[in-house]
Amino acid sequence: MPGSSRQIATALQRLAVFWRASQWQVFGAAGLNPTQGEVLLRVAARPERAAELAALLGVSQASLSDTVSALAKKGLVVRRPDPDDGRARRIEATAAGHSLAKRIPEAPEALFGAIAGLGDAERGALLRSLTQVIRSLQEARAIPVQRMCVTCRYFRPHVHDDAAAPHHCALVDAAFGDAGLRMDCGDHETATAEQAALAGARLLAVG
Ligand code: SF4
């Protein structure tokens, strides 16, 4: 492995350790373990089907069911029939769940501060590179599929001349820049493997 790859992997590992320690602290103060906290934040953002949520988090459905039951006992989530599929159920945050979720930061404040210290171009380049790393891990089936622009059938990378907003979302018919690349979009629809590979290659090749 090239030296720079090892250094980047080490840097990511340092961030992961920091993030995990921070999660234990923040979620622990809210009376939750990290998995419960992650589930609560996700369903507070939008209701999720159990199977899809388990896949996103990379846990078994049985494990997710235990977590949801624990959150339901605390009065933070409920299981309801999915309005789009009568046979499925989705998990929703209760009013108490929404209230608690609002008080939990999505990520460590110190990390937001450090990222905010970067310039716009640096943030955009970092997001683009991380998107590609995550997509490669998805392709290798090392992590579950995430709802990112680069794997979305609506994503059109580098189709506009505007350097500040070269990409296009065909769903909302709008241009956006690297800093707008989404890591978890509720409107995401999975592209074919060929489409995703082309989009990923174009995203990296240009700019
Ligand atoms: S629908 Fe969401 S994930 Fe897909 S291209 Fe648009 S912003 Fe990106």
py3Dmol code that shows the C-alpha trace and the ligand (Angstrom):
import py3Dmol

protein = """\
ATOM      1  CA  MET A   1       0.000   0.000   0.000  1.00  0.00           C
ATOM      2  CA  PRO A   2       1.448   3.435  -0.925  1.00  0.00           C
ATOM      3  CA  GLY A   3       2.543   5.549   2.033  1.00  0.00           C
ATOM      4  CA  SER A   4      -0.103   8.204   1.383  1.00  0.00           C
ATOM      5  CA  SER A   5      -2.857   5.554   1.374  1.00  0.00           C
ATOM      6  CA  ARG A   6      -1.631   4.298   4.741  1.00  0.00           C
ATOM      7  CA  GLN A   7      -1.557   7.827   6.143  1.00  0.00           C
ATOM      8  CA  ILE A   8      -5.096   8.548   4.910  1.00  0.00           C
ATOM      9  CA  ALA A   9      -6.343   5.252   6.374  1.00  0.00           C
ATOM     10  CA  THR A  10      -4.694   6.158   9.682  1.00  0.00           C
ATOM     11  CA  ALA A  11      -6.285   9.619   9.596  1.00  0.00           C
ATOM     12  CA  LEU A  12      -9.715   8.085   8.976  1.00  0.00           C
ATOM     13  CA  GLN A  13      -9.132   5.651  11.820  1.00  0.00           C
ATOM     14  CA  ARG A  14      -8.284   8.549  14.171  1.00  0.00           C
ATOM     15  CA  LEU A  15     -11.504  10.300  13.169  1.00  0.00           C
ATOM     16  CA  ALA A  16     -13.505   7.090  13.650  1.00  0.00           C
ATOM     17  CA  VAL A  17     -12.112   6.672  17.179  1.00  0.00           C
ATOM     18  CA  PHE A  18     -12.938  10.293  17.987  1.00  0.00           C
ATOM     19  CA  TRP A  19     -16.439   9.951  16.527  1.00  0.00           C
ATOM     20  CA  ARG A  20     -17.150   6.716  18.422  1.00  0.00           C
ATOM     21  CA  ALA A  21     -15.975   8.161  21.738  1.00  0.00           C
ATOM     22  CA  SER A  22     -18.066  11.267  21.145  1.00  0.00           C
ATOM     23  CA  GLN A  23     -21.138   9.165  20.304  1.00  0.00           C
ATOM     24  CA  TRP A  24     -20.852   7.195  23.546  1.00  0.00           C
ATOM     25  CA  GLN A  25     -20.704  10.483  25.438  1.00  0.00           C
ATOM     26  CA  VAL A  26     -23.520  12.298  23.623  1.00  0.00           C
ATOM     27  CA  PHE A  27     -25.904   9.359  23.265  1.00  0.00           C
ATOM     28  CA  GLY A  28     -25.032   8.134  26.762  1.00  0.00           C
ATOM     29  CA  ALA A  29     -26.065  11.492  28.218  1.00  0.00           C
ATOM     30  CA  ALA A  30     -29.424  10.994  26.436  1.00  0.00           C
ATOM     31  CA  GLY A  31     -29.800   7.494  27.933  1.00  0.00           C
ATOM     32  CA  LEU A  32     -29.124   5.720  24.627  1.00  0.00           C
ATOM     33  CA  ASN A  33     -26.438   3.434  23.306  1.00  0.00           C
ATOM     34  CA  PRO A  34     -24.833   4.432  19.959  1.00  0.00           C
ATOM     35  CA  THR A  35     -27.043   2.134  17.856  1.00  0.00           C
ATOM     36  CA  GLN A  36     -30.202   3.409  19.540  1.00  0.00           C
ATOM     37  CA  GLY A  37     -29.004   6.977  19.023  1.00  0.00           C
ATOM     38  CA  GLU A  38     -28.263   6.359  15.342  1.00  0.00           C
ATOM     39  CA  VAL A  39     -31.685   4.780  14.762  1.00  0.00           C
ATOM     40  CA  LEU A  40     -33.453   7.602  16.559  1.00  0.00           C
ATOM     41  CA  LEU A  41     -31.657  10.290  14.536  1.00  0.00           C
ATOM     42  CA  ARG A  42     -32.452   8.526  11.273  1.00  0.00           C
ATOM     43  CA  VAL A  43     -36.166   7.962  11.923  1.00  0.00           C
ATOM     44  CA  ALA A  44     -36.524  11.475  13.345  1.00  0.00           C
ATOM     45  CA  ALA A  45     -35.174  12.748  10.003  1.00  0.00           C
ATOM     46  CA  ARG A  46     -37.710  10.586   8.132  1.00  0.00           C
ATOM     47  CA  PRO A  47     -39.681   7.378   8.826  1.00  0.00           C
ATOM     48  CA  GLU A  48     -37.854   4.265   7.621  1.00  0.00           C
ATOM     49  CA  ARG A  49     -38.859   0.699   6.792  1.00  0.00           C
ATOM     50  CA  ALA A  50     -37.175  -1.757   9.138  1.00  0.00           C
ATOM     51  CA  ALA A  51     -35.503  -3.751   6.360  1.00  0.00           C
ATOM     52  CA  GLU A  52     -34.094  -0.629   4.692  1.00  0.00           C
ATOM     53  CA  LEU A  53     -32.910   0.816   7.978  1.00  0.00           C
ATOM     54  CA  ALA A  54     -31.146  -2.434   8.903  1.00  0.00           C
ATOM     55  CA  ALA A  55     -29.423  -2.453   5.506  1.00  0.00           C
ATOM     56  CA  LEU A  56     -28.346   1.182   5.832  1.00  0.00           C
ATOM     57  CA  LEU A  57     -26.878   0.611   9.268  1.00  0.00           C
ATOM     58  CA  GLY A  58     -25.309  -2.715   8.297  1.00  0.00           C
ATOM     59  CA  VAL A  59     -27.011  -4.653  11.102  1.00  0.00           C
ATOM     60  CA  SER A  60     -29.256  -7.727  11.026  1.00  0.00           C
ATOM     61  CA  GLN A  61     -33.007  -7.235  11.095  1.00  0.00           C
ATOM     62  CA  ALA A  62     -33.126  -9.122  14.403  1.00  0.00           C
ATOM     63  CA  SER A  63     -30.608  -6.725  15.928  1.00  0.00           C
ATOM     64  CA  LEU A  64     -32.490  -3.729  14.560  1.00  0.00           C
ATOM     65  CA  SER A  65     -35.740  -5.124  15.948  1.00  0.00           C
ATOM     66  CA  ASP A  66     -34.177  -5.318  19.443  1.00  0.00           C
ATOM     67  CA  THR A  67     -32.979  -1.720  19.144  1.00  0.00           C
ATOM     68  CA  VAL A  68     -36.374  -0.484  17.952  1.00  0.00           C
ATOM     69  CA  SER A  69     -38.130  -2.362  20.773  1.00  0.00           C
ATOM     70  CA  ALA A  70     -35.818  -0.699  23.314  1.00  0.00           C
ATOM     71  CA  LEU A  71     -36.550   2.739  21.820  1.00  0.00           C
ATOM     72  CA  ALA A  72     -40.296   1.978  21.728  1.00  0.00           C
ATOM     73  CA  LYS A  73     -40.203   1.075  25.431  1.00  0.00           C
ATOM     74  CA  LYS A  74     -38.688   4.483  26.118  1.00  0.00           C
ATOM     75  CA  GLY A  75     -41.570   6.044  24.149  1.00  0.00           C
ATOM     76  CA  LEU A  76     -39.229   7.449  21.483  1.00  0.00           C
ATOM     77  CA  VAL A  77     -40.360   5.514  18.375  1.00  0.00           C
ATOM     78  CA  VAL A  78     -43.406   3.606  17.131  1.00  0.00           C
ATOM     79  CA  ARG A  79     -43.924   1.011  14.403  1.00  0.00           C
ATOM     80  CA  ARG A  80     -46.772   1.904  12.026  1.00  0.00           C
ATOM     81  CA  PRO A  81     -48.110   0.398   8.797  1.00  0.00           C
ATOM     82  CA  ASP A  82     -46.311   1.814   5.768  1.00  0.00           C
ATOM     83  CA  PRO A  83     -48.778   3.953   3.770  1.00  0.00           C
ATOM     84  CA  ASP A  84     -46.992   2.897   0.538  1.00  0.00           C
ATOM     85  CA  ASP A  85     -47.018  -0.847   1.273  1.00  0.00           C
ATOM     86  CA  GLY A  86     -49.745  -2.393   3.400  1.00  0.00           C
ATOM     87  CA  ARG A  87     -47.572  -5.439   4.188  1.00  0.00           C
ATOM     88  CA  ALA A  88     -44.626  -3.426   5.477  1.00  0.00           C
ATOM     89  CA  ARG A  89     -44.197  -1.439   8.662  1.00  0.00           C
ATOM     90  CA  ARG A  90     -42.111   1.613   9.132  1.00  0.00           C
ATOM     91  CA  ILE A  91     -40.503   3.102  12.176  1.00  0.00           C
ATOM     92  CA  GLU A  92     -41.341   6.649  13.146  1.00  0.00           C
ATOM     93  CA  ALA A  93     -40.169   8.947  15.920  1.00  0.00           C
ATOM     94  CA  THR A  94     -42.782   9.984  18.482  1.00  0.00           C
ATOM     95  CA  ALA A  95     -43.079  13.588  19.669  1.00  0.00           C
ATOM     96  CA  ALA A  96     -40.739  12.693  22.553  1.00  0.00           C
ATOM     97  CA  GLY A  97     -38.357  11.078  20.045  1.00  0.00           C
ATOM     98  CA  HIS A  98     -38.317  14.195  17.860  1.00  0.00           C
ATOM     99  CA  SER A  99     -37.756  16.373  20.879  1.00  0.00           C
ATOM    100  CA  LEU A 100     -34.790  14.276  22.047  1.00  0.00           C
ATOM    101  CA  ALA A 101     -33.347  14.002  18.521  1.00  0.00           C
ATOM    102  CA  LYS A 102     -33.347  17.801  18.207  1.00  0.00           C
ATOM    103  CA  ARG A 103     -31.079  18.012  21.242  1.00  0.00           C
ATOM    104  CA  ILE A 104     -28.556  15.476  19.889  1.00  0.00           C
ATOM    105  CA  PRO A 105     -25.916  16.865  17.480  1.00  0.00           C
ATOM    106  CA  GLU A 106     -25.660  14.955  14.176  1.00  0.00           C
ATOM    107  CA  ALA A 107     -21.886  14.889  14.527  1.00  0.00           C
ATOM    108  CA  PRO A 108     -19.351  16.043  17.118  1.00  0.00           C
ATOM    109  CA  GLU A 109     -19.409  19.841  17.334  1.00  0.00           C
ATOM    110  CA  ALA A 110     -15.598  19.926  17.381  1.00  0.00           C
ATOM    111  CA  LEU A 111     -15.556  18.055  14.074  1.00  0.00           C
ATOM    112  CA  PHE A 112     -17.998  20.520  12.499  1.00  0.00           C
ATOM    113  CA  GLY A 113     -15.729  23.306  13.715  1.00  0.00           C
ATOM    114  CA  ALA A 114     -12.620  21.706  12.220  1.00  0.00           C
ATOM    115  CA  ILE A 115     -14.369  21.137   8.867  1.00  0.00           C
ATOM    116  CA  ALA A 116     -15.725  24.679   8.874  1.00  0.00           C
ATOM    117  CA  GLY A 117     -12.121  25.861   9.099  1.00  0.00           C
ATOM    118  CA  LEU A 118     -11.461  24.514   5.598  1.00  0.00           C
ATOM    119  CA  GLY A 119     -12.099  26.637   2.537  1.00  0.00           C
ATOM    120  CA  ASP A 120     -15.071  25.955   0.241  1.00  0.00           C
ATOM    121  CA  ALA A 121     -12.851  24.355  -2.417  1.00  0.00           C
ATOM    122  CA  GLU A 122     -11.142  22.112   0.158  1.00  0.00           C
ATOM    123  CA  ARG A 123     -14.480  20.980   1.579  1.00  0.00           C
ATOM    124  CA  GLY A 124     -15.798  20.240  -1.902  1.00  0.00           C
ATOM    125  CA  ALA A 125     -12.685  18.266  -2.862  1.00  0.00           C
ATOM    126  CA  LEU A 126     -12.778  16.335   0.415  1.00  0.00           C
ATOM    127  CA  LEU A 127     -16.447  15.473  -0.025  1.00  0.00           C
ATOM    128  CA  ARG A 128     -15.852  14.340  -3.601  1.00  0.00           C
ATOM    129  CA  SER A 129     -12.958  12.107  -2.582  1.00  0.00           C
ATOM    130  CA  LEU A 130     -14.810  10.603   0.376  1.00  0.00           C
ATOM    131  CA  THR A 131     -17.816   9.961  -1.878  1.00  0.00           C
ATOM    132  CA  GLN A 132     -15.582   7.966  -4.183  1.00  0.00           C
ATOM    133  CA  VAL A 133     -14.021   5.986  -1.334  1.00  0.00           C
ATOM    134  CA  ILE A 134     -17.461   5.082   0.015  1.00  0.00           C
ATOM    135  CA  ARG A 135     -18.706   4.148  -3.454  1.00  0.00           C
ATOM    136  CA  SER A 136     -15.708   1.846  -3.937  1.00  0.00           C
ATOM    137  CA  LEU A 137     -16.412   0.175  -0.604  1.00  0.00           C
ATOM    138  CA  GLN A 138     -20.031  -0.280  -1.661  1.00  0.00           C
ATOM    139  CA  GLU A 139     -18.938  -1.818  -4.948  1.00  0.00           C
ATOM    140  CA  ALA A 140     -16.701  -4.225  -3.064  1.00  0.00           C
ATOM    141  CA  ARG A 141     -19.709  -5.019  -0.838  1.00  0.00           C
ATOM    142  CA  ALA A 142     -17.634  -4.049   2.194  1.00  0.00           C
ATOM    143  CA  ILE A 143     -20.340  -1.647   3.406  1.00  0.00           C
ATOM    144  CA  PRO A 144     -24.086  -1.405   2.723  1.00  0.00           C
ATOM    145  CA  VAL A 145     -25.346   0.760  -0.129  1.00  0.00           C
ATOM    146  CA  GLN A 146     -25.702   4.372   0.978  1.00  0.00           C
ATOM    147  CA  ARG A 147     -28.128   6.856  -0.530  1.00  0.00           C
ATOM    148  CA  MET A 148     -25.473   9.038  -2.138  1.00  0.00           C
ATOM    149  CA  CYS A 149     -25.624  11.179  -5.280  1.00  0.00           C
ATOM    150  CA  VAL A 150     -22.930   9.127  -6.958  1.00  0.00           C
ATOM    151  CA  THR A 151     -25.075   5.973  -6.825  1.00  0.00           C
ATOM    152  CA  CYS A 152     -28.333   7.758  -7.702  1.00  0.00           C
ATOM    153  CA  ARG A 153     -30.015   7.483 -11.079  1.00  0.00           C
ATOM    154  CA  TYR A 154     -30.770  11.208 -11.028  1.00  0.00           C
ATOM    155  CA  PHE A 155     -27.126  12.277 -10.661  1.00  0.00           C
ATOM    156  CA  ARG A 156     -25.411  13.955 -13.632  1.00  0.00           C
ATOM    157  CA  PRO A 157     -21.808  14.882 -12.708  1.00  0.00           C
ATOM    158  CA  HIS A 158     -20.020  17.713 -14.504  1.00  0.00           C
ATOM    159  CA  VAL A 159     -22.671  18.571 -17.067  1.00  0.00           C
ATOM    160  CA  HIS A 160     -22.599  22.345 -16.498  1.00  0.00           C
ATOM    161  CA  ASP A 161     -19.822  24.829 -17.336  1.00  0.00           C
ATOM    162  CA  ASP A 162     -20.302  26.672 -14.058  1.00  0.00           C
ATOM    163  CA  ALA A 163     -17.320  25.630 -11.893  1.00  0.00           C
ATOM    164  CA  ALA A 164     -19.274  26.478  -8.744  1.00  0.00           C
ATOM    165  CA  ALA A 165     -22.210  24.234  -9.715  1.00  0.00           C
ATOM    166  CA  PRO A 166     -21.126  21.691 -12.342  1.00  0.00           C
ATOM    167  CA  HIS A 167     -23.405  18.784 -11.307  1.00  0.00           C
ATOM    168  CA  HIS A 168     -27.110  18.291 -11.895  1.00  0.00           C
ATOM    169  CA  CYS A 169     -29.888  16.542 -10.007  1.00  0.00           C
ATOM    170  CA  ALA A 170     -32.429  15.400 -12.599  1.00  0.00           C
ATOM    171  CA  LEU A 171     -35.051  14.839  -9.922  1.00  0.00           C
ATOM    172  CA  VAL A 172     -35.316  18.481  -8.915  1.00  0.00           C
ATOM    173  CA  ASP A 173     -33.780  19.723 -12.191  1.00  0.00           C
ATOM    174  CA  ALA A 174     -31.171  21.821 -10.393  1.00  0.00           C
ATOM    175  CA  ALA A 175     -27.429  22.369 -10.637  1.00  0.00           C
ATOM    176  CA  PHE A 176     -25.182  22.035  -7.608  1.00  0.00           C
ATOM    177  CA  GLY A 177     -21.500  21.976  -6.627  1.00  0.00           C
ATOM    178  CA  ASP A 178     -19.193  19.521  -4.918  1.00  0.00           C
ATOM    179  CA  ALA A 179     -20.215  20.836  -1.513  1.00  0.00           C
ATOM    180  CA  GLY A 180     -23.805  19.826  -2.337  1.00  0.00           C
ATOM    181  CA  LEU A 181     -22.994  16.154  -2.947  1.00  0.00           C
ATOM    182  CA  ARG A 182     -25.358  14.179  -0.733  1.00  0.00           C
ATOM    183  CA  MET A 183     -24.269  11.277   1.435  1.00  0.00           C
ATOM    184  CA  ASP A 184     -27.782  10.327   2.551  1.00  0.00           C
ATOM    185  CA  CYS A 185     -30.629  11.626   0.402  1.00  0.00           C
ATOM    186  CA  GLY A 186     -34.235  10.636   1.018  1.00  0.00           C
ATOM    187  CA  ASP A 187     -35.033  10.999  -2.696  1.00  0.00           C
ATOM    188  CA  HIS A 188     -32.201   8.695  -3.782  1.00  0.00           C
ATOM    189  CA  GLU A 189     -33.079   6.012  -6.319  1.00  0.00           C
ATOM    190  CA  THR A 190     -30.397   3.454  -7.006  1.00  0.00           C
ATOM    191  CA  ALA A 191     -28.669   3.686 -10.378  1.00  0.00           C
ATOM    192  CA  THR A 192     -27.592   0.588 -12.275  1.00  0.00           C
ATOM    193  CA  ALA A 193     -24.045  -0.584 -11.547  1.00  0.00           C
ATOM    194  CA  GLU A 194     -22.992   0.693 -14.979  1.00  0.00           C
ATOM    195  CA  GLN A 195     -24.532   4.140 -14.421  1.00  0.00           C
ATOM    196  CA  ALA A 196     -22.906   4.430 -10.989  1.00  0.00           C
ATOM    197  CA  ALA A 197     -19.506   3.392 -12.344  1.00  0.00           C
ATOM    198  CA  LEU A 198     -19.727   5.982 -15.135  1.00  0.00           C
ATOM    199  CA  ALA A 199     -20.857   8.706 -12.750  1.00  0.00           C
ATOM    200  CA  GLY A 200     -18.082   7.866 -10.297  1.00  0.00           C
ATOM    201  CA  ALA A 201     -15.417   7.906 -12.992  1.00  0.00           C
ATOM    202  CA  ARG A 202     -16.664  11.241 -14.373  1.00  0.00           C
ATOM    203  CA  LEU A 203     -16.892  12.775 -10.926  1.00  0.00           C
ATOM    204  CA  LEU A 204     -13.219  12.009 -10.297  1.00  0.00           C
ATOM    205  CA  ALA A 205     -11.912  12.583 -13.826  1.00  0.00           C
ATOM    206  CA  VAL A 206     -13.197  16.151 -14.132  1.00  0.00           C
ATOM    207  CA  GLY A 207     -12.504  18.964 -11.742  1.00  0.00           C
TER     208      GLY A 207
END
"""
ligand_1 = """\
8
SF4
S -32.142 12.744 -5.815
Fe -30.764 13.114 -4.047
S -29.150 11.570 -4.269
Fe -30.204 11.715 -6.254
S -28.960 13.196 -7.446
Fe -30.663 14.304 -6.475
S -29.748 15.092 -4.540
Fe -28.408 13.447 -5.279
"""
view = py3Dmol.view(width=600, height=400)
view.addModel(protein, "pdb")
view.setStyle({"model": 0}, {"cartoon": {"style": "trace"}})
view.addModel(ligand_1, "xyz")
view.setStyle({"model": 1}, {"stick": {}})
view.zoomTo()
view.show()
